[in-house]
């Protein structure tokens, strides 16, 4: 049974459909992958009321298994740092061709209205075991964003973070769409 508000998604795992070369996440696959991760997070947090919005997510050149890990880490953090907000909202979307360093690339983002962070510490976010919030307030190992960065760099991409204390955060990653 699917959690309320989510479409039925066949359980296919994070593998590309037959006929596609390895390393290609085709049109629509990333949205399905996002919904799979959202369903997992809703099961893990049955008492939380979170509005998830998934916009169009174009195809890119990347390992779908590793992309699932990226979405798992980013969405998991968004759920965690939205805390008990009664109006928690997490948005997943993309922009095409907006990165001057990677022309023709797609930038994907996960945006939340959680606790946010002070931009003075943005350089610490992607470090292993780096934390900006108390372990007592927000449990975790401090490696999730470091894993995201390693996966994206492995795919010749880049990661970004924007935030404001008390107003939420947006984490983005840019991936190539062509070889």
Secondary structure, DSSP 4 states (H G I P E B T S, - for coil): -PPTT--------S-PPTTSPTTEE-TTHHHHHHHHHHHHHHHHTTT--EEEEE-----EES-HHHHHHHHHHHHHHHHHHHTT-TTEEEEEEEEES--TTSTT-EEEEEEE-SS---GGGGGGTTSTT--SS-TTTS---S-HHHHHHHHHHHTT-EEEEEEETTTEEEEEEEE-S--
